[in-house]
Amino acid sequence: MAVTRSPSSWPRRFVTFLHNRCAWVTPLSRDNLDDLYTLCIEVECETLRRAAPFSAAENRRLARLLTLVDKASRSVSSLHPAAQLLDA
């Protein structure tokens, strides 16, 4: 399978459609999976290249938000016994 840059052709490659009946995931060969994995890596790398780095102030704010989320998660776990099952 050739790696294409056109997103509109991706669904046709990975899903088989029977008009007005059904659709199913097309079986993938090892080469197809290798191509798909390579494409994912390329997309992720390009996304990182395009992403603007966070400023120091933004990093501090994100760290505070993560701390608050962690505290809230622990608080919910201590209040409700069923929530403790999620930590297991």
C-alpha positions in Angstrom: 0.0 0.0 0.0 1.5 3.3 -1.0 1.4 6.0 1.7 -0.7 8.8 0.4 -0.9 12.4 1.6 -4.6 12.7 0.8 -6.7 12.2 3.9 -9.9 11.7 1.7 -8.5 8.3 0.5 -7.7 7.0 4.0 -11.2 5.7 4.8 -11.5 3.8 1.5 -8.2 2.0 2.3 -9.2 0.9 5.8 -12.9 0.3 5.6 -14.8 -1.8 3.1 -18.3 -0.7 2.2 -21.1 -2.7 0.7 -23.5 -0.1 -0.7 -26.6 0.4 1.6 -25.7 -2.8 3.5 -22.7 -2.7 5.8 -19.1 -1.8 6.3 -16.2 -3.6 7.9 -12.6 -3.0 8.6 -10.5 -4.1 5.7 -7.9 -6.8 6.7 -4.4 -5.3 6.8 -1.2 -7.0 5.7 2.0 -6.5 7.6 3.1 -4.1 4.9 -0.1 -2.1 5.4 0.5 -1.9 9.1 4.1 -0.8 8.6 2.9 1.9 6.2 0.2 3.1 8.7 2.7 3.1 11.5 5.2 5.1 9.4 2.5 7.6 8.5 1.5 8.0 12.2 5.1 8.7 13.1 5.4 11.3 10.3 2.1 13.0 11.4 3.3 13.1 15.1 6.7 14.5 14.2 5.2 17.2 12.0 2.7 18.1 14.7 5.6 18.5 17.2 7.5 20.7 14.6 4.5 22.9 14.2 3.6 23.2 17.9 4.7 26.4 19.6 6.6 25.8 22.7 5.0 26.8 26.0 6.4 29.8 27.8 7.7 29.5 31.4 4.5 31.1 32.7 2.4 28.6 30.8 4.4 25.7 32.1 3.9 26.9 35.7 0.1 27.3 35.1 0.0 23.7 33.6 1.9 22.4 36.6 -0.6 24.0 39.0 -3.5 22.6 37.0 -2.1 19.1 37.1 -1.6 19.4 40.9 -5.2 20.5 41.3 -6.5 17.6 39.1 -4.4 15.2 41.2 -5.8 16.5 44.5 -9.3 16.4 43.2 -8.8 12.8 42.0 -7.5 11.8 45.4 -10.4 13.6 47.1 -13.0 11.8 45.1 -11.3 8.5 45.8 -11.4 9.1 49.5 -15.1 10.1 49.5 -16.6 7.2 47.6 -15.5 3.6 48.2 -16.4 2.6 44.6 -14.0 5.1 43.2 -11.2 3.3 44.9 -11.8 0.4 42.5 -10.6 2.7 39.7 -7.2 3.1 41.3 -6.7 -0.7 41.5 
